[in-house]
């Protein structure tokens, strides 16, 4: 997958630290995310992957350091400036987070209802386009309880894309999926990144997905309380910089 070079990074993390009380999750994490790439945050359970994602989208404030996204700092932005910045981000949570009493079409329409003045006909048309992009055109009238886990993830991505954000965050997109469904979701992410030029930030520990979709990645480690590797995941697999990275990519237990 070609990644544009040059220009200001879409996301920049500078010496970011995060903890809760006396518990430190990570310290001095620094990285850039380039426009149009699929950037993966990986690591074992409890290393702070999802917490870092929440920092990036402004749900948490770092205990030290700074994250800027699309030129703004969500930890500092307020009022209309914060709302405008949030509108430019799309998020799909691990479960899909769909409203069970609404059809898939209604779920995807929600951001359009909250953030635009489009008439219902236009909102519905946009939502149908987004469902089409993720292969769910025929499921628009179905409820979340009537679809599979993989379809729910795709619907979550469609809703995250409703406002055409330049950056999409995906939290554990392959979690709970069988290998075939997971591979299909990986292909969808690659296709969307290529065809729409969207920047993806993906949190996952699923090795096959990391190698399939990632242009670049960072690896967090619970014991090190920070970032222990950065680069092309295939290079990290083939030329691991330390034992922890080698064990992760080669599935070694000792």
DAHU-V509240 format. One record per backbone hydrogen bond with DSSP energy under -0.5 kcal/mol. CO is the residue of the C=O (numbers start at 1). NH is the residue of the N-H. If there is no record, write none. Layout:
# DAHU-V509240
co:nh
CO:NH
CO:NH
This chain:
# DAHU-V509240
co:nh
10:70
11:33
12:68
13:15
13:31
14:66
16:29
17:63
17:64
18:25
18:26
20:23
22:24
23:20
23:25
26:18
28:30
29:16
31:13
33:10
33:11
34:37
37:39
37:200
38:40
38:215
38:216
39:202
40:42
40:218
41:204
42:220
44:47
48:52
49:53
50:54
51:55
52:56
53:57
54:59
54:60
55:58
64:17
66:14
68:12
69:72
72:69
72:74
73:76
73:77
78:81
78:82
79:83
80:84
81:85
82:86
83:87
85:88
86:89
88:166
88:167
90:169
91:93
92:171
93:96
98:100
99:102
102:144
103:107
104:108
105:109
106:110
107:110
109:113
110:114
111:115
112:116
119:123
120:124
121:125
122:126
123:127
124:128
125:129
126:130
127:131
128:132
129:133
130:134
131:136
132:135
136:139
137:140
139:142
140:105
142:104
143:146
144:147
148:152
149:153
150:154
151:155
152:156
153:157
154:158
155:159
156:160
157:161
159:162
161:164
166:199
167:90
168:201
169:92
170:172
170:203
172:175
174:177
178:182
179:183
180:184
181:185
182:186
183:187
184:188
185:189
186:190
187:191
188:192
189:193
190:194
191:195
192:196
192:198
193:197
198:200
199:168
200:39
200:202
201:170
202:41
202:204
203:172
205:207
206:210
207:211
208:212
209:213
210:214
216:40
217:231
218:42
219:228
219:229
220:44
221:225
221:226
225:27
226:221
229:219
231:217
232:235
232:236
233:237
234:238
235:239
242:246
243:247
244:248
245:249
246:250
247:251
247:252
248:251
